[in-house]
Amino acid sequence: MSIVNNANPGSSILILSTIDQYLLKHRDKPITIEKLKQHLRPETLSKTDTAAKRFQENLDFWLKLGLWGLDTENQQIFSQPESEKHSLEFRLLKKIIALTDNPQTFFEGGGVEPFILTLSCLIQQDRYTFVGGDRLTGGSSSNVSSAVNQYAMLQRVVNQSNEAGHFIKWAEFLGFLEPDQPNQYILDPTRAILPYLEIIFAEQQTLPIQTFLHQLAEYLPMFNQGLFTAYLADVLREPASEQQHQISAALSHALLRLELMNKIKFDRKSDDSMAMQLVLPQGMPVKMVSTISFRNVA
């Protein structure tokens, strides 16, 4: 029942996005499930029994996981209070991470978990970044399965036929991949990280880089120091290298983009033994970071 399988309940980004937009637009009005289906299904899906079933399956999947609220007595569906403040992508990712709350679920879960497992195996690999030079590919010829296999020994990886390519779509939608060339993508989690900056810097405008990375990994545990990387430690094909003062290439790229967007500012203290190095493409000057400040420039 994994969401990365394009035939499974919960897998349709189009249906999910359409429902969420409708609920936000009509948040001040009571919306019954029947009314929702009458208004949306004819506009977004062909009028067939299969289309009706697919709409209902996707609606039921995310209702069950609590993405939207449901008044069971009146069969009314409504957006959650945080929906107005945060994007669908932020809310979805937060929900997916919260549901993957233990090692067994992480490795064996069959709903949202295969997405998180696959992403966690990819995001630490420098190979599929500007630094590494290789690209992840989508479609039926996607290389996601082989990329995961070379990194970790898992009992199950996304299949080539109808999961690997759809994983790419989910990873791009949730802000971890960006297109580089037609059907080619690089790891770039800038969009996934951006909404967490306000949360991380809520109490202090400037944080030591080590503190920032630790807090980021609490919210996005697929990054180094996070729970998901700890879960993977025993199944890696090669032990993680002890580069205590280097930030992964994907995260380095995202932080550099956020600095260029005037969202954060780096500072380096000359005598700081805990400074971290951004891993950047060859030819760029070495960049060491002691502290990160939140700028929040629109």
Backbone hydrogen bonds, N-H to C=O, Kabsch-Sander energy under -0.5 kcal/mol:
donor,donor_aa,acceptor,acceptor_aa,energy
3,I,111,G,-2.2
5,N,2,S,-1.4
6,N,4,V,-0.7
6,N,162,N,-1.8
8,N,5,N,-2.3
11,S,8,N,-1.7
13,I,11,S,-0.8
16,L,12,S,-2.1
17,S,13,I,-2.6
18,T,14,L,-2.4
19,I,15,I,-2.4
20,D,16,L,-2.1
21,Q,17,S,-2.5
22,Y,18,T,-2.0
23,L,19,I,-2.4
24,L,20,D,-2.2
25,K,21,Q,-2.3
26,H,22,Y,-1.9
27,R,24,L,-1.1
29,K,26,H,-1.9
31,I,77,I,-0.5
32,T,30,P,-0.5
33,I,75,Q,-2.1
36,L,32,T,-2.5
37,K,33,I,-2.2
38,Q,34,E,-2.2
39,H,35,K,-2.2
40,L,36,L,-2.2
41,R,37,K,-1.5
43,E,40,L,-0.7
44,T,40,L,-1.7
45,L,41,R,-2.4
48,T,46,S,-2.1
52,A,48,T,-2.3
53,K,49,D,-2.3
54,R,50,T,-2.4
55,F,51,A,-2.4
56,Q,52,A,-2.2
57,E,53,K,-2.6
58,N,54,R,-2.2
59,L,55,F,-2.3
60,D,56,Q,-2.9
61,F,57,E,-2.2
62,W,58,N,-1.7
63,L,59,L,-2.0
64,K,60,D,-2.4
65,L,61,F,-1.2
66,G,63,L,-1.3
67,L,62,W,-2.3
68,W,62,W,-0.5
69,G,78,F,-3.0
71,D,76,Q,-3.3
72,T,70,L,-1.1
75,Q,71,D,-1.4
76,Q,71,D,-1.6
77,I,31,I,-3.1
78,F,69,G,-2.1
80,Q,67,L,-0.5
83,S,80,Q,-2.1
84,E,81,P,-0.9
85,K,82,E,-0.6
86,H,82,E,-2.4
91,R,87,S,-2.3
92,L,88,L,-2.9
93,L,89,E,-2.5
94,K,90,F,-2.4
95,K,91,R,-2.1
96,I,92,L,-2.9
97,I,93,L,-2.5
98,A,94,K,-2.2
99,L,95,K,-1.8
100,T,96,I,-0.8
100,T,97,I,-0.8
101,D,99,L,-1.2
106,F,102,N,-2.4
107,F,103,P,-2.3
108,E,104,Q,-2.8
109,G,105,T,-2.2
115,F,112,V,-0.9
116,I,112,V,-1.2
117,L,113,E,-2.8
118,T,114,P,-2.1
119,L,115,F,-2.6
120,S,116,I,-2.6
121,C,117,L,-1.4
122,L,118,T,-1.0
122,L,119,L,-0.7
123,I,119,L,-2.7
124,Q,120,S,-0.5
125,Q,122,L,-1.9
126,D,124,Q,-0.6
128,Y,125,Q,-0.7
129,T,126,D,-1.1
132,G,126,D,-1.1
133,G,129,T,-2.7
134,D,127,R,-1.9
136,L,185,Y,-2.6
138,G,183,N,-1.2
141,S,138,G,-0.5
142,S,139,G,-1.5
143,N,137,T,-0.5
147,A,143,N,-2.1
148,V,144,V,-2.2
149,N,145,S,-2.5
150,Q,146,S,-1.9
151,Y,148,V,-1.1
152,A,148,V,-2.4
153,M,235,V,-3.2
154,L,152,A,-1.0
163,E,159,N,-1.0
164,A,159,N,-2.4
167,F,163,E,-2.5
168,I,164,A,-1.5
169,K,165,G,-1.2
170,W,166,H,-1.9
171,A,167,F,-2.9
172,E,168,I,-2.3
173,F,169,K,-2.3
174,L,170,W,-2.4
175,G,172,E,-1.1
176,F,171,A,-2.9
177,L,171,A,-1.0
178,E,186,I,-2.0
180,D,181,Q,-0.6
180,D,184,Q,-2.9
181,Q,184,Q,-0.8
184,Q,181,Q,-2.6
185,Y,136,L,-2.7
186,I,178,E,-2.4
187,L,128,Y,-2.9
188,D,176,F,-2.5
188,D,186,I,-0.6
192,A,175,G,-1.6
193,I,189,P,-2.0
194,L,190,T,-2.3
196,Y,193,I,-2.0
197,L,193,I,-0.6
197,L,194,L,-1.5
200,I,196,Y,-2.8
201,F,197,L,-2.5
202,A,199,I,-1.2
207,L,292,I,-2.6
209,I,290,S,-2.8
212,F,208,P,-2.5
213,L,209,I,-2.5
214,H,210,Q,-1.9
215,Q,211,T,-2.5
216,L,212,F,-2.7
217,A,213,L,-2.1
218,E,214,H,-1.0
219,Y,215,Q,-1.4
220,L,216,L,-3.2
223,F,220,L,-1.9
226,G,223,F,-2.2
228,F,221,P,-0.8
229,T,221,P,-1.1
230,A,226,G,-1.5
231,Y,227,L,-2.3
232,L,228,F,-1.5
233,A,229,T,-0.6
233,A,230,A,-0.8
235,V,232,L,-1.9
236,L,232,L,-0.7
236,L,233,A,-0.6
237,R,151,Y,-2.2
243,Q,241,S,-1.9
244,Q,242,E,-0.9
246,Q,243,Q,-1.8
247,I,277,Q,-2.5
252,S,248,S,-2.9
253,H,249,A,-2.5
254,A,250,A,-2.0
255,L,251,L,-2.6
256,L,252,S,-2.4
257,R,253,H,-2.2
258,L,254,A,-2.4
259,E,255,L,-1.9
260,L,256,L,-2.2
261,M,257,R,-1.8
262,N,259,E,-1.7
263,K,258,L,-2.6
264,I,258,L,-1.0
265,K,293,S,-2.1
267,D,291,T,-1.7
270,S,268,R,-0.5
272,D,269,K,-1.8
273,S,271,D,-0.9
275,A,272,D,-1.1
276,M,289,V,-2.7
277,Q,245,H,-3.1
278,L,287,K,-2.6
279,V,247,I,-0.7
280,L,278,L,-0.8
284,M,281,P,-1.9
287,K,278,L,-0.5
288,M,286,V,-0.5
289,V,276,M,-2.9
290,S,267,D,-3.4
291,T,267,D,-2.0
292,I,207,L,-2.7
293,S,265,K,-2.6
294,F,205,Q,-2.8
295,R,263,K,-2.9
295,R,293,S,-0.5
296,N,263,K,-1.3
297,V,262,N,-1.5
298,A,296,N,-0.5
